[in-house]
Amino acid sequence: MNSNISRKATREKTIKGAAYLKAAIWKIDRFAIHDGPGIRTNIYFKGCPLSCLWCSNPEGQLQGDELGFSVNKCTGCGLCFNVCPRGAIKTQDGTPLLDFEKCDLCEKCIEVCSPGALYIYGGYYALSQIMDIAERDRHIYRRSGGGITCTGGEPLIQTKFVQQLLARCHEVGIHTVVETCGCISRNKFINSLPNIDWLFFDLKHISNDRHRELTGKDNVIILDNLRTASKVLSEAGKTLVIRQVVVPGLNDEDNIATLARLVSELPHVDMIELLPYHNYGMHKYQTLGRNYQLNYLALPSTDKLKKYKEIIENYGITCKIGGL
């Protein structure tokens, strides 16, 4: 058995057994400005039910800890090779070669890696720890209209923890944002909505077959949850923004028009935000020992993005292009 998977299963069992105590989180980004109003604290939850080919945060896909290796930081000292008890590290021309399948995350290599080329993606936080971080920035939230954003990965798969975090934020007057792919059971999704002030709903592709091909899952439950979110948040006076990634060759004008028609039939959506594909996260795949499958793609042109924006606005929907 893959030892990483075994460790992952153990950690997930721990999380599910005490979901209200700990959450798997791979990054906390204070002073964020792009994922909701004002200045925010972004909490990046680990684990996602989708495996999007263009994912720029692959370190957020698995819920358990993962070993990362940045070859450009490595000095070739060989200490990691000497201490690895499972023979997961070999050297070639002075450069370590990692066998991620053999690694059991004992962290002995990390302890001797002075340049920080080896590290762990992930950590486990209690609700009180997250709230302590938020309390330090409450004055910034008040002045800027900011708050906490739960993103990922997919935050809502750690349902109990996120629901408690959102409820606690509301108790103390902190604005809440959740970014979700919507691939979660209907009951868990509905029960998470009451304490969400602003929802970013990330749509990957409107075609079910294409969605399955590009992400590993179909979009039936996703679109059902989108319809539910539109109705519930509209009635509560909350904000719903649909985010649609634009990947050259994977989206076309017909696809965007189909999306716009669907959204125009919903009770309420505040805006569609088009997110241009980028390859900023490509190097992360190497740090995790994975292959990036979209090396051949160019970035979407500004003219193409503006055309998509025009198509959406022709349906009476407010549209924004991220980064422009």
PyMOL commands that set and color helices and strands:
alter all, ss='L'
color gray80, all
select helices_A, chain A and resi 3-17+58-60+71-73+79-83+108-112+127-136+138-144+155-157+159-171+186-192+208-215+220-236+253-264+282-287+302-313
alter helices_A, ss='H'
color red, helices_A
select strands_A, chain A and resi 22-32+40-45+66-69+89-92+95-98+118-121+123-126+147-151+175-180+198-203+239-246+271-276+319-321
alter strands_A, ss='S'
color yellow, strands_A
deselect
rebuild
show_as cartoon
